[in-house]
Amino acid sequence: MAEIEAQRPSAPTGDAGGRVARNAMDRFIDSIELVAAIFVGIVAADIFISVLLRNLFSVQIPDSYDFGRLLLGILIFWGIAATSYRGTHITVDLVYVNVGPRYQRFIDVFATLVLLFVVTAQTYTLFDKVLSTRNDNVLTFDLRLPTWPFFLVAWLGDVSAVLLIAVRTWRLIFRPELMGGSYQIKPVE
């Protein structure tokens, strides 16, 4: 039994300082999650500053509505990227909790493959939206700024989601120990 444990590849381990050894893929995943977090901060700051200026000084930021909705779209697609890899999105696990670990892993792989297909199709259609928005010269209302760069940044978030879901799929199939050994969602109690 000890020989089997010694042959099994292990997940990243910590050093004396408690830091975990990270490979390039883990750093890539962390950077995508950081970008998503930055967009959360930008959207929150935009809303807070807009409300503050409007209520206290009766001043409105030009195109604040357009910027708000465009930034929210960016946030949604980068958020999809961040939650898809970790598996922290909303799930329904009526069947999942009632089957054994082998079938749970099968369900995880199947669900991740379906998610990969759906998000890949979504990425394709969103790229078409980026091109059509650029070709149609869609502009913001007040400042007349082109909106296609916002759509492009949202599309990059969707591309990141596809990449992270592909990494998750590969790790679930070939290297489940890299998912931390507990890639299943724990119920909140």
C-alpha positions in Angstrom: 0.0 0.0 0.0 2.8 2.4 0.8 4.4 1.6 -2.6 1.2 2.7 -4.4 1.1 5.9 -2.4 4.7 6.6 -3.2 4.1 6.1 -7.0 1.1 8.4 -7.1 1.9 11.9 -8.2 1.1 14.4 -5.6 -0.6 17.8 -5.7 1.6 20.9 -5.2 3.0 20.9 -1.7 4.0 23.8 0.5 7.4 24.9 1.6 8.6 25.9 5.1 6.8 29.3 4.8 3.5 27.6 3.9 3.6 28.8 0.3 2.4 26.3 -2.3 4.7 25.5 -5.3 2.9 26.7 -8.4 3.4 25.7 -12.0 2.9 28.0 -15.0 -0.7 26.8 -15.6 -1.7 27.6 -12.0 -0.2 31.1 -12.3 -2.1 31.6 -15.6 -5.3 30.5 -13.8 -4.6 32.9 -10.9 -4.0 35.8 -13.3 -7.3 35.2 -15.1 -9.0 35.2 -11.7 -7.2 38.4 -10.8 -8.4 40.1 -14.0 -12.0 39.1 -13.1 -11.5 40.6 -9.6 -10.2 43.8 -11.0 -13.3 44.2 -13.2 -15.4 43.6 -10.1 -13.6 46.6 -8.5 -14.0 48.7 -11.6 -17.7 48.1 -11.9 -18.2 48.8 -8.2 -16.2 52.0 -8.4 -18.1 53.1 -11.4 -21.5 52.6 -9.7 -20.3 54.2 -6.4 -18.8 57.3 -8.0 -21.8 57.7 -10.4 -24.3 57.6 -7.5 -22.2 59.8 -5.3 -21.8 62.5 -8.0 -25.4 62.3 -9.0 -26.8 62.5 -5.5 -24.4 64.9 -3.8 -23.4 67.3 -6.6 -26.1 66.8 -9.3 -23.4 65.9 -11.8 -23.4 62.9 -14.1 -20.4 61.3 -15.6 -20.7 61.4 -19.4 -21.7 57.9 -20.7 -21.8 56.5 -17.2 -24.8 54.3 -18.2 -23.0 53.0 -21.3 -19.8 52.5 -19.4 -21.7 50.7 -16.6 -23.5 48.3 -18.9 -20.4 47.6 -21.1 -18.2 47.1 -18.0 -20.9 44.8 -16.5 -20.8 42.7 -19.7 -17.0 42.5 -19.4 -17.4 41.5 -15.8 -19.9 38.7 -16.6 -17.6 37.1 -19.2 -14.5 37.3 -17.0 -16.6 36.0 -14.1 -17.6 33.0 -16.2 -13.9 32.3 -16.7 -13.1 32.6 -13.0 -16.0 30.4 -11.8 -15.8 27.7 -14.6 -12.4 26.5 -13.6 -12.9 26.3 -9.9 -16.4 24.8 -10.2 -17.8 27.4 -7.9 -20.8 28.2 -10.0 -24.4 27.3 -9.0 -25.0 23.6 -9.4 -27.9 21.2 -8.9 -26.6 18.0 -7.4 -29.7 15.9 -6.8 -28.2 12.9 -8.6 -24.5 13.7 -7.8 -24.7 13.4 -4.0 -26.5 10.0 -4.3 -23.9 8.2 -6.4 -20.4 6.9 -5.6 -17.1 8.7 -6.2 -16.6 6.9 -9.6 -19.9 8.2 -11.0 -19.3 11.6 -9.4 -16.1 11.9 -11.4 -17.9 10.7 -14.5 -20.6 13.4 -13.9 -17.9 16.0 -13.4 -16.1 15.2 -16.6 -19.4 15.0 -18.6 -20.7 18.3 -17.2 -17.4 20.0 -17.9 -17.3 18.7 -21.5 -20.9 20.1 -22.0 -19.8 23.4 -20.5 -16.8 23.5 -22.7 -19.0 22.9 -25.8 -21.5 25.6 -24.8 -18.9 28.2 -23.9 -16.9 27.5 -27.1 -20.1 28.1 -29.1 -20.8 31.3 -27.1 -17.2 32.5 -27.8 -17.7 32.0 -31.5 -20.9 34.0 -31.5 -19.5 36.7 -29.3 -16.6 37.2 -31.7 -19.2 37.7 -34.5 -20.7 40.4 -32.2 -17.3 42.1 -31.8 -16.9 42.2 -35.6 -20.4 43.4 -36.3 -20.2 46.1 -33.6 -16.9 47.3 -35.1 -18.2 47.2 -38.7 -21.5 49.0 -37.7 -19.5 51.7 -35.8 -21.6 51.5 -32.7 -20.8 54.5 -30.4 -21.6 55.6 -26.9 -24.3 58.2 -26.5 -22.5 61.2 -25.0 -18.8 60.9 -25.9 -19.3 59.0 -29.1 -16.7 56.5 -28.3 -16.6 53.2 -30.2 -18.0 50.3 -28.1 -16.3 47.4 -29.9 -13.2 47.5 -27.7 -15.4 46.7 -24.7 -16.9 43.8 -26.6 -13.4 42.7 -27.5 -12.3 42.7 -23.8 -15.5 40.7 -23.0 -14.7 38.3 -25.8 -11.2 37.8 -24.3 -12.8 36.9 -21.0 -14.8 34.3 -22.9 -11.7 33.0 -24.6 -10.1 32.7 -21.2 -13.2 30.8 -20.0 -12.7 28.3 -22.9 -9.0 27.9 -22.0 -9.7 27.4 -18.3 -12.6 24.9 -19.0 -10.3 23.0 -21.3 -7.6 22.9 -18.6 -10.2 21.8 -16.0 -11.4 19.0 -18.4 -7.8 17.8 -19.0 -7.1 17.8 -15.3 -10.3 16.0 -14.4 -9.6 13.3 -16.9 -5.9 12.8 -16.7 -4.6 14.5 -13.5 -7.5 14.8 -10.9 -5.0 15.2 -8.1 -4.1 18.6 -9.5 -7.7 19.7 -8.7 -6.7 19.6 -5.1 -8.2 16.2 -4.4 -11.5 17.9 -3.6 -12.8 19.2 -6.9 -16.3 18.4 -5.9 -18.4 21.2 -4.5 -19.1 21.1 -0.8 -22.6 21.9 0.3 -23.1 25.0 2.4 -24.5 24.2 5.8 
